[in-house]
Amino acid sequence: MTITAAQSNDWFSHNFEAAPIMAILRGFGVRRSLELATIAWDLGINSVEIPIQSPQDIESLAAIASAGAARGLHVGAGTVLTPDHVRQAADAGAAFTVSPGLDLDTVAASLAAGMPSLPGIASSSEIQRALGQGLSWVKAFPATALGTTWFKAQLGPFPQLNIVATGGVDAGNLRDYLGAGARVGAVGSALADESQLSELAAIIAG
């Protein structure tokens, strides 16, 4: 069932209410992805993304999506670059899609498949294009290359923007990005580092 950009925005706003963190589990395989997704869910991180760059990733996505559904949680597909990737994500049970860049055909395919779309941006022009399509939730990538001052600067002319900081974000710098205006930070390897879990839990607790 096709959804609108406004419905996509509302979905992300609701889905990120529980915690300002998204987990990205890239290339871990089914067993390790399930372990890390369980750690994320137990911490209170509801949003888990599995990038799909190989047949093994599709297998992981299907397994984690099934496990998430058993908890009433939604799992998304990441590194969605084309409408064909959207189809693969939908077939594997993904609830939403995430892209490193802004491709309007891919966004349209995701919405047509009923999946909220979180496209990537890294410039004012891309932000304007996303907002022009009605998308207020975007992913800033790569976050650490852009830097926290970039987030503050972009929210000046685009205060309606909701940004997920992605790329190099962990428990040590997540508060900096949230303080700079990011609504959510995406973490990956941090979930595999036990020393970072308590800080992530503290951030979720507020």
C-alpha positions in Angstrom: 0.0 0.0 0.0 1.5 3.3 -1.1 2.2 5.9 1.6 2.9 9.6 1.4 6.0 11.5 2.4 4.0 12.9 5.3 3.1 9.5 6.4 6.8 8.5 6.1 7.8 11.5 8.3 5.1 10.6 10.9 6.3 7.0 11.0 9.9 8.0 11.8 8.8 10.6 14.4 6.8 7.9 16.2 9.4 5.1 15.8 12.2 7.2 17.2 10.2 8.4 20.2 11.5 5.6 22.4 15.2 6.3 21.9 17.3 8.8 19.9 19.5 5.9 18.6 19.3 3.7 15.6 21.4 0.5 15.3 23.1 -0.3 12.0 24.3 -3.9 11.8 26.5 -4.1 8.7 27.9 -7.4 7.5 27.8 -9.3 10.8 26.0 -12.4 9.4 22.8 -13.9 10.8 23.9 -15.2 14.1 25.9 -12.1 15.2 23.4 -9.7 13.8 20.7 -11.4 15.9 22.9 -11.1 19.0 23.6 -7.4 18.4 20.0 -6.7 17.5 18.9 -8.3 20.8 21.4 -6.2 22.7 20.0 -3.1 21.0 16.4 -4.1 21.7 17.1 -4.9 25.3 18.7 -1.4 25.7 15.5 0.2 24.4 16.7 0.9 20.8 13.7 0.1 18.7 15.1 1.0 15.3 17.5 -1.6 13.7 18.8 -1.4 10.2 20.5 -4.2 8.2 22.4 -2.9 5.2 21.8 -5.2 2.2 24.9 -5.5 0.0 25.0 -9.3 -0.5 22.8 -12.3 -0.5 24.0 -13.0 3.1 22.8 -9.6 4.1 19.3 -10.4 2.7 19.3 -13.5 4.8 20.3 -11.5 7.9 17.6 -9.0 7.2 14.9 -11.6 6.9 16.0 -13.3 10.1 16.2 -10.0 12.1 13.0 -8.7 10.7 11.3 -11.9 11.8 12.8 -11.7 15.3 11.9 -8.0 15.5 8.3 -8.7 14.5 8.0 -11.2 17.4 8.8 -8.3 19.7 6.4 -5.9 17.8 9.4 -4.0 16.5 10.3 -2.9 13.0 13.6 -3.6 11.1 14.7 -1.7 8.1 17.0 -2.3 5.1 20.0 0.0 4.6 22.2 0.8 1.7 19.1 0.8 -0.5 20.3 2.3 -3.7 17.8 1.4 -6.4 14.2 0.4 -6.8 15.3 -3.2 -7.2 16.9 -3.0 -3.7 13.5 -1.7 -2.5 11.9 -4.8 -3.8 14.5 -7.1 -2.2 14.0 -5.3 1.1 10.2 -5.6 1.0 10.5 -9.3 0.1 12.8 -9.9 3.1 10.3 -8.2 5.5 11.8 -4.8 5.9 9.6 -2.1 7.4 11.5 0.9 6.2 14.5 1.8 3.9 17.6 3.8 4.5 19.9 5.1 1.8 23.4 6.8 1.8 22.3 9.3 -0.7 19.2 11.0 -2.2 17.7 9.2 -5.2 14.2 10.2 -5.8 13.3 7.1 -7.8 14.4 5.0 -4.9 12.4 7.1 -2.5 9.3 6.8 -4.7 9.7 3.1 -5.0 10.0 2.7 -1.2 6.9 4.8 -0.5 5.0 2.9 -3.3 5.9 -0.3 -1.4 4.5 1.1 1.8 7.9 1.6 3.4 9.0 4.9 5.0 12.2 6.2 3.3 15.2 7.7 5.1 17.4 9.2 2.3 21.0 10.4 2.9 22.0 14.0 2.5 25.3 15.9 2.9 24.6 19.3 1.4 22.1 22.2 1.5 21.0 21.4 -2.1 20.2 17.8 -1.2 18.3 19.0 1.9 16.2 21.4 -0.3 15.5 18.5 -2.7 14.4 16.2 0.1 12.2 18.9 1.7 10.8 19.7 -1.8 9.6 16.1 -1.9 8.0 16.5 1.5 10.6 14.5 3.4 11.6 16.1 6.7 13.4 13.0 8.0 16.9 12.5 6.5 20.2 10.8 7.2 23.3 12.9 7.3 26.2 10.9 6.1 29.1 10.7 6.8 28.4 12.5 10.1 32.0 12.7 11.5 33.3 14.1 8.2 30.6 16.7 8.2 31.2 17.6 11.9 28.8 19.0 14.5 29.1 22.6 13.3 27.5 21.4 10.0 24.4 20.2 11.9 24.0 23.5 13.7 24.5 25.5 10.5 22.0 23.5 8.4 19.3 23.7 11.1 19.4 27.5 10.8 17.8 27.7 7.3 16.1 24.3 7.7 14.6 24.2 11.2 12.0 21.7 10.2 14.6 19.1 9.4 14.9 15.9 11.4 18.4 14.5 11.0 19.8 11.0 11.8 23.6 11.4 12.3 25.3 8.4 10.6 28.9 7.4 10.1 31.5 7.3 12.9 29.0 7.9 15.6 29.4 6.0 18.9 28.7 6.4 22.6 31.7 8.7 22.9 30.4 11.4 20.5 26.7 10.7 20.2 25.8 13.4 22.8 27.8 15.9 20.8 25.7 15.3 17.7 22.4 15.3 19.6 23.5 18.6 21.2 24.3 20.0 17.7 20.7 19.3 16.6 20.6 15.8 15.3 17.4 14.1 16.4 18.9 10.6 16.3 22.4 9.0 16.1 23.1 5.8 14.3 25.6 3.4 16.0 27.0 0.1 14.8 30.2 -1.3 16.3 29.4 0.4 19.6 26.9 -2.3 20.3 29.7 -4.9 20.1 31.7 -3.0 22.6 30.5 -3.7 26.1 32.3 -0.6 27.5 29.9 1.6 25.5 26.6 0.0 26.4 26.2 1.7 29.7 26.7 5.1 28.1 24.2 4.3 25.4 21.7 3.2 28.1 22.3 6.5 29.9 21.6 8.5 26.7 18.3 6.6 26.2 17.3 7.2 29.8 17.9 10.9 29.2 
